[in-house]
Amino acid sequence: MAVFTTYAQERDSISLFNDATNFVGTDNTDNYYYIKNNVLYKKTKKDLKTYANLHLGKIDRVDITNAFKIMVFYKDFNSIVLLDNQLNELTNSIDFTIILNKNISYVGTTTNANLWLFSTDDNSLQIWNYKTKKTVINIPLQSDFKYKTASSNYRNIWLLSSKKAIRYNAYGSFMEQLEIKNIKKALAYKNGIVCLTDTNFFYYKKKKFKELIPINKKNKMDFKKADFYLKQNQIYFFDGKQIHKKNLK
């Protein structure tokens, strides 16, 4: 069972998180989600809920944007499962190989019953409805865009290569392109993006960059290996043993 203790340290708080292999995030009622031994855990103030589906292989990504419609992505099997807030299945597994005949590299939750889907098979972004099993919008990217990773929220998705980040909104409209380099991890935040490099975290919004946390010897966290999550102007870092929480000004 996970153990949490919290104390104030200037503007930071640190929570002990002893048995997770990956930190997923925390929802608006301060429930914590994490993965251990390919099992998804939800730690509430009262109990510990779990979900596992060993037939679908390794959990690649969990999206808790909507705590009542949690998305679990099994990349090796090209499939997702949607869960309710008790970690019960809302759907059977959805196999994109059968439905779309393409491999999906990224899945994220957007508005209504729609999902963000990105496929490197044809270098395309889709907004896809899991109830109708139909594509709402299909957005082909230029052939020179070499997908590296993505991050999304309800309103926006950022697609990143090694040189650029491209933002689309939930209507499928192109919003902006940002030249980047040396990005290790990124998270969509409101209409901007928080990025991790080898030397710092920075926040980009409205064509402005803001350094958040310089990475230096004074920091005890291993930022290169950390999982991190954003919620309500706070950044949560999990370094393998502890959750560190910092305010995003």
Helices and strands as residue ranges (DSSP letters): E 6-9, E 12-16, E 22-26, E 32-36, E 39-43, E 48-51, G 54-56, E 61-63, E 70-74, G 75-77, E 79-83, E 94-95, H 96-99, E 106-109, E 114-119, E 124-129, E 134-140, E 149-152, E 156-160, E 164-169, E 174-179, E 185-189, E 192-196, E 200-205, E 208-214, E 227-231, E 234-238, E 242-247
